[in-house]
Amino acid sequence: MKIVRYVSIRPDAAWLNGVPVPVESKGLALLTDLYRLHVKDYPKFFKMDLLSKLGVVATELLVEDEPGRFDPREDRAVLLFSRTGPLCNDRNYQHTIAEGEYFPSPALFVYTLANIVTGEIAIRNKYAGDTTAYELSSFSPEHFVAAVRAAFDDRITTSAICGWAEAPDPDHFEAFMMLVQQDAPDGLPFCEETLRQINPNLR
């Protein structure tokens, strides 16, 4: 198994395969600018919660140059790990049901589920493989590698969009995601040591 591409996004910058992605904005505007530069034609993006926006933009950077990238496929999994999951949107939804201000928002409620981000990625890219969201107290290369390798045991999965996506509030978000392929001729070895080398500051 090889890491074919990897991306990191933080409020101050984005990197693809360790190279800075040209974008001048910071914070939430950075995600919007990355959308306008790399996604462009998916207006549903603006209705998504912060975690889903982060996951969709990061995935776009990973696969935007793939041949036949919108061809439906069952052999690609989407596996994301997070510490807080949709906590940012949970707080937003809580405000709509607060005592004295009880106006539940269905548009916010749908994004209170931890696996919505993996679903949004799968829908956007027409992936019909495994979509799973995990919650961990911190990024663990050992647990991450084991879970991703297990996904390839189903004899259907040949590649995966996987990684860490964390967005507890609008000022703090982080994505470290990668495209892993089973029989890729080129790329970095998919192992714990590689993960530590390409993103040593991930918490």
N, C-alpha and C positions, 0 to 999 in steps of 0.2 A: 504494500500500500504506500502511496506517495501523496504528499501535499503538493498539489499542482499550482495553487495560488493561495495567498493569504492576505488578509486585510485587517488593519487596525484603525479604529475611529475613536477619537476623544473630542471633547468640546473645542480644543484648540487646533486640531489638525487631523488629517487622514493619511494613511500610508497603504500602498499596494505593493506587496512583495518587498517591503522595507523601503520603498521609494515614496517620497511625499507626493500626494495627489494635489494638483494645483487647485486650490480653493482659498479665497481670501477671508471669508466670513468666519465667525466664531460662534460657539454655543448652538442654540437651536437653528440659527440662520445657516450654520454650516451644513446641517442635514438638508435644509431646503435647497441650498445651492447645489449640493451633490445630487439631489433629485433632479433639479433643472438641467444639470449638465449630463447626467448619465441615465436617468429614467425617462423623464420628459413627458411620457404619454400615459400616465396612470393616475388620473385625478383622485382616485380613491385614497391615495397617499395622504391627502390633506385631512381626511376624516379619521385616520388611524391614531392610536395612542403613541406615545413616545417610543416605547420598546419596539413596536411593530415598524415604525418609521426607521429606526436604527437598523433592524434586521433586514428590511427590504432594501435599503440603500447599500448596506454592506454586501448583500448577496449580489446586487446589480454590479458592483465593482468586480466581483469574482467571476461572473459568468457572461458579462455583456458581449464578449467577443467570441463566445462559443458558437460553432456552426450549428444551425438548426435549433437554436436555443429555446424556441417556443414550441418545439415539437413535443406532444404529450409523451411522458415517459414514466414507467413504473419502477425503474431501476435506480432512482436517486432518492436518498433519504434526506430528511432535514432534522438535525439533532442539535438543540441549543440548550445551554446551561446558563443558570443565572442565580444570583443570591436573593434578590428581592422580587424577581418576576415582574408582574404588572402593578407593583406597589404604587407607582406614581399615579396610574389611572384609578386604582382603588381609592386613593385619597380624593381625587376629583369626583368620583362617583359618590363618595361619602358626603360631600358637600351638598349633593342634590337630594339627600334623604335626611339631612340634619333636622332636628326638632325645630318646628316653626318655619322651616323652609323645605317642606316635603314635596319635591318635584322630581321623582325618579327619572333618570335619563336612560332610555334603552340604548342610545348611541354610545354612551359611556359604559353601560353595564356589559355589553358584549366584549369589551376589551379588559374586563376584570378577570378573564380566564388566562391561566399561565401559558396555555398552548396556542393562543390566538396568533402569536408572532410566527410560529412555525407554519400554521395554516395560511397566513397571509403570504408567506414566501412560496408555499406550494401552489396556491391559487394563481399568483402572479406568473409563475414560471411553468405551470401545468405539470407539476410533479405529483405522481400518485403513489409514491413510495411511503415508507415509514416517516411519520412526523411526530417527534417526541420532544417535550420540554422537561428538563430536569432542574431541580433546585438544589444547590450546594451552598454551604456556608462560605466557601471560597473556591477559587479555581484550583483543581487538583489534576495535574497532568496524568497521574496514574489512573484515577477514576474516569477521566475524560477518554483516554486512549482505550481503556477496557470497554467502556460503553459503546464507543464508535466501532471498535472491532467486532463486538457482539452483534451490531446491526448488520454486518456483512455476512453473518452466518445463515441468513435466510435463503441463500442461493438465488435471490432475485436482485438484491442491492449490489451495484457495481461502483457507485460513487455516492458521496454525501456532502451536503453543505452542513458544516458543523462548527461549533465554537461557543464562545462566551459572549453573552449580550446582557448588559446591566444598565438600567436607566431608572434609578430611584427618584430622581427629580430633574427638572429642566436644566439645572446647572451642572449635573453630574451624570454622565453617561459614558459607556465604554463598550466597544465591540472588538472582539478578536475572533475572526471567523476565517474558515478555510474551505477550499474545495479539495476533498480527498478522493482519490480514484484507486481502484483495486489493481488494475493492470497498466497504470500509466508508465510509459517508457522513460519519462523525465520527471524530475521533481525532487523534493526533499523527503527523506525517510519519515514515515509517520510513527513517531515514538516520543516518549517523554522528554528525552534529551533535546530533540529538535524543537519541541514546544518551548522549552526553557531558553533556547538560544535565540529564537525569532521574536519572543516577547517576554524578556526576563522580568519586566516590571509588573506583569499581570498579577492581580491580587485575587 
